[in-house]
Amino acid sequence: MKSIKTKVMTLVLLCLLFSSAAIGGTGIIKTYHVVTADAAQAMNLLCTVRAEKLNRILSEIMLSTETLKNYALAEFEGVEKLQEDASYAKAFSDKLVGPAVSTAENTQGAVAVYLRFSPELTDSQSGFFYSRERGGSDFEKQIPTDLSVYDKTDTEHVGWFYHAKENGKGIWMDPYFNKNIGVQMISYVIPIYKDGYFLGVIGLDINFEYLQEIVSETTVYRTGYAFLTSDTAKVVYHKDISNGTDLETYNNGEFQDFAGLLKQEQESSGDTLYSYIYNGVPKNASFLSLVNGMKFVLTAPVSEIEENLNQLIKQVIIQMLFILAVAVCISICVTRKLVKPLIELNTAAQKIANGDLDVLLTCHSHDEIGTLSESFRQTVAHLKHYIDYINNLAYRDLLTGVKNRTAYLEAGTKMDEMIRLKKPEFALAVFDVNNLKAVNDALGHEFGDVFKRADSIMYENKTEKKKAKS
């Protein structure tokens, strides 16, 4: 049978554990959602800031190129003159060189600027092309590409010209390495139309390393980084994956689902992050589209994103366990203090049940247990009084007040026990004060008892008469 102390302790501990689990569990779940949302918002914010920086650069390039195109159209005298006067193309080009080079010099990352006329209107090398080598500061005149040498489908050499013509609007070319000046570049080209005629193209080449530097210096958490892809989910720049790699098929389709998201128009925002696995490591990513169609992706391992969360949850659990331990200690002390009087009462009751009335109760609290203890003390006192009274009736003669035959027999039993234990230290004296022995010996003990009762009645009658006279 479980003690009341065990039951009380079990109840208290169960209540503490349930309360701690409910409060701690709610706190951990709430913390998880809050910290996860904060981490996603932080990554999305950083992604937005970096993407906007790249967009500002790209937009500046587009604006510079558009400005050159508008200036060229404003200065252009007509298609007829371009067709009729062979020297006009050169004169017009020379007139635009100064503004074009000045614009390139004031455009961040620009490494080349060019104006090329349509070979259908003038010479296949007409126009100009100025560039500066890696690390160079001045733009130098270069020999323009002879458009007649290459087929229109030769994207590598003349794709910048014919793609712009086919699209009828400004286009961004995919990054490529220019062997002439030794620079990885990205180009923005605008077709020029006048009176329905395609005059040619004007464009700026940008050192892609300039954009790449912004991407490579973007870090998040310990090992998180950024990379660029095309709108078809092909790698444009990645610190570990080669340019041009199709993410949809890379590493046995590890990126397949994420690549599908990159091909769509959607972008990450708010507290949303997209999950994927890279080399077996779960990662979360945020991405935005740039004005040139590329996707700027910011990614970090899930373990690092949730590291602060895990630390916070660990602290919550430690604090919860500490509070639980303190509460358990307090509950043990309170339970002991509460149960101690009950244990004392139980011990006292067992002693009383065994005939021991010499019990001492120390509880004097002003509560129900204190009242019970006081009632117990009074009960013990009454029992002692009644037992003493009963013992007095059992062992003493009502008439004379001396010990009777029962007391004599009990005393004889004790003496026999002392003799058996070889400790006979006693003396026995017998006195017959009312000749009762003579009656018992002559007539028997039964008649002696009758004689004794008659003698007692006579004694009581004499006592009552004396009280009446007085």
Secondary structure as GFF3:
##gff-version 3
##sequence-region A 1 470
A	DSSP	alpha_helix	4	75	.	.	.	ID=ss1
A	DSSP	alpha_helix	79	84	.	.	.	ID=ss2
A	DSSP	alpha_helix	86	105	.	.	.	ID=ss3
A	DSSP	beta_strand	110	117	.	.	.	ID=ss4
A	DSSP	beta_strand	127	131	.	.	.	ID=ss5
A	DSSP	beta_strand	140	141	.	.	.	ID=ss6
A	DSSP	alpha_helix	155	167	.	.	.	ID=ss7
A	DSSP	beta_strand	171	172	.	.	.	ID=ss8
A	DSSP	beta_strand	176	178	.	.	.	ID=ss9
A	DSSP	beta_strand	183	194	.	.	.	ID=ss10
A	DSSP	beta_strand	197	207	.	.	.	ID=ss11
A	DSSP	alpha_helix	208	216	.	.	.	ID=ss12
A	DSSP	beta_strand	219	220	.	.	.	ID=ss13
A	DSSP	beta_strand	224	229	.	.	.	ID=ss14
A	DSSP	beta_strand	235	237	.	.	.	ID=ss15
A	DSSP	alpha_helix	256	263	.	.	.	ID=ss16
A	DSSP	beta_strand	274	278	.	.	.	ID=ss17
A	DSSP	beta_strand	281	289	.	.	.	ID=ss18
A	DSSP	beta_strand	295	301	.	.	.	ID=ss19
A	DSSP	alpha_helix	302	305	.	.	.	ID=ss20
A	DSSP	alpha_helix	307	353	.	.	.	ID=ss21
A	DSSP	alpha_helix	368	395	.	.	.	ID=ss22
A	DSSP	alpha_helix	405	420	.	.	.	ID=ss23
A	DSSP	alpha_helix	436	443	.	.	.	ID=ss24
A	DSSP	alpha_helix	445	469	.	.	.	ID=ss25
###
